[in-house]
Amino acid sequence: MKGAMRWMLKILLGIVLGTTIVSATTEQNVEVAEGVAGKLMLPETGKQADRVVLLYHGWTGKMDEVGDLYKRLANDLGEAGIASLRIDFRGEGERNGHRLTSTFASRIADGEAALAFVQKELPKAKVGIVGFSLGGATALAVTGRNPETITTLILWSSSGNLGIDFFGDPAMINGQKEAIENGESVIQSWSELTLTREHLMGFIGYDLLGPMKAYKGALFAIRGTDDFLNRYEDQFLEAASGWREEYLIVSGADHIFGALDPESLLDDRLITETFQFIEETL
């Protein structure tokens, strides 16, 4: 049912936006920097593509994202003639044995490496970024450091304050304390995760919103009413100086927009709203 509904939404969206659906796309495994794997999705125009979107995954996630949200978005973008690059951040996820050694600095470095990669591979392309959760915070940091380079920024369930969001979960407090005191600890979440002192201490002291005052591109933030993170949408829009700024709060959506629920269509709406904003602003 979800697949059929998505195709109907895509067809209707194409009619509304006047978008031509392009069937020919190619996906390449790439290394954007040492240890940073990625997948570059190219539309029919190949390296002549004039638009590209970077996709930054969330905490201890993967490049395709939960429920293949990023893989699905990349396919939709490619069919509409828009290139994309999704990456695996170093020191996180199943590929790292769920042992968390990344820092926010390493995330920024990986995000900027992805930006440099597409600027080299697709020199004519305008650049957008989509960031989910901690990937949203990473997208804010990369955009704040490169405000004139990014044309469109989209935030899904994004963190806006690492000190509050990263250290404010009561379920993680004991594990965080143990990791800081002893070097590492094991906690139970959606999987068994190993927290390291390096990882936790590497998320202290960052101002995500201050540098955004120099950003003048388009900004769209989307979050569900049932998200466990705090709402920052008003702060995101206040911080930036974008030519178009919008946010959407989706009723009944959780942090991942029901991506693992086969009966939910909220994830389809997330992708559709994102796709439409990219089409209109990038």
Secondary structure as the mmCIF struct_conf table of DSSP 4:
data_model
#
loop_
_struct_conf.conf_type_id
_struct_conf.id
_struct_conf.beg_label_comp_id
_struct_conf.beg_label_asym_id
_struct_conf.beg_label_seq_id
_struct_conf.end_label_comp_id
_struct_conf.end_label_asym_id
_struct_conf.end_label_seq_id
HELX_RH_AL_P HELX_RH_AL_P1 LYS A 2 LEU A 17
TURN_TY1_P TURN_TY1_P1 GLY A 18 GLY A 18
HELX_LH_PP_P HELX_LH_PP_P1 THR A 19 VAL A 22
STRN STRN1 THR A 26 ALA A 33
TURN_TY1_P TURN_TY1_P2 GLU A 34 GLY A 35
STRN STRN2 VAL A 36 LEU A 42
TURN_TY1_P TURN_TY1_P3 GLU A 44 THR A 45
HELX_RH_3T_P HELX_RH_3T_P1 GLY A 46 GLN A 48
BEND BEND1 ASP A 50 ASP A 50
STRN STRN3 ARG A 51 TYR A 56
TURN_TY1_P TURN_TY1_P4 TRP A 59 THR A 60
TURN_TY1_P TURN_TY1_P5 MET A 63 ASP A 64
HELX_RH_3T_P HELX_RH_3T_P2 VAL A 66 ASP A 68
HELX_RH_AL_P HELX_RH_AL_P2 LEU A 69 GLU A 79
TURN_TY1_P TURN_TY1_P6 ALA A 80 GLY A 81
STRN STRN4 ALA A 83 ILE A 87
HELX_LH_PP_P HELX_LH_PP_P2 ASP A 88 PHE A 89
TURN_TY1_P TURN_TY1_P7 ARG A 90 GLY A 91
BEND BEND2 GLY A 93 GLY A 93
HELX_RH_3T_P HELX_RH_3T_P3 GLU A 94 ASN A 96
TURN_TY1_P TURN_TY1_P8 GLY A 97 HIS A 98
STRN STRN5 ARG A 99 LEU A 100
HELX_RH_AL_P HELX_RH_AL_P3 PHE A 104 GLU A 121
TURN_TY1_P TURN_TY1_P9 PRO A 123 LYS A 124
STRN STRN6 LYS A 126 PHE A 132
TURN_TY1_P TURN_TY1_P10 SER A 133 SER A 133
HELX_RH_AL_P HELX_RH_AL_P4 LEU A 134 ARG A 145
BEND BEND3 ASN A 146 ASN A 146
TURN_TY1_P TURN_TY1_P11 PRO A 147 THR A 149
STRN STRN7 ILE A 150 TRP A 156
BEND BEND4 SER A 157 SER A 157
BEND BEND5 GLY A 160 GLY A 160
HELX_RH_AL_P HELX_RH_AL_P5 LEU A 162 PHE A 167
HELX_RH_3T_P HELX_RH_3T_P4 PRO A 170 MET A 172
HELX_RH_AL_P HELX_RH_AL_P6 ILE A 173 ASN A 182
BEND BEND6 GLY A 183 GLY A 183
STRN STRN8 GLU A 184 GLN A 188
BEND BEND7 SER A 189 SER A 191
STRN STRN9 GLU A 192 THR A 196
HELX_RH_AL_P HELX_RH_AL_P7 ARG A 197 MET A 201
TURN_TY1_P TURN_TY1_P12 GLY A 202 PHE A 203
BEND BEND8 ILE A 204 GLY A 205
BEND BEND9 LEU A 208 LEU A 209
HELX_RH_3T_P HELX_RH_3T_P5 GLY A 210 ALA A 214
BEND BEND10 GLY A 217 GLY A 217
STRN STRN10 ALA A 218 GLY A 224
TURN_TY1_P TURN_TY1_P13 THR A 225 ASP A 226
BEND BEND11 PHE A 228 LEU A 229
HELX_LH_PP_P HELX_LH_PP_P3 ASN A 230 ARG A 231
HELX_RH_AL_P HELX_RH_AL_P8 GLU A 233 ALA A 239
BEND BEND12 TRP A 243 TRP A 243
STRN STRN11 ARG A 244 VAL A 250
TURN_TY1_P TURN_TY1_P14 SER A 251 GLY A 252
TURN_TY1_P TURN_TY1_P15 HIS A 255 LEU A 260
TURN_TY1_P TURN_TY1_P16 PRO A 262 GLU A 263
HELX_RH_AL_P HELX_RH_AL_P9 LEU A 266 THR A 281
#
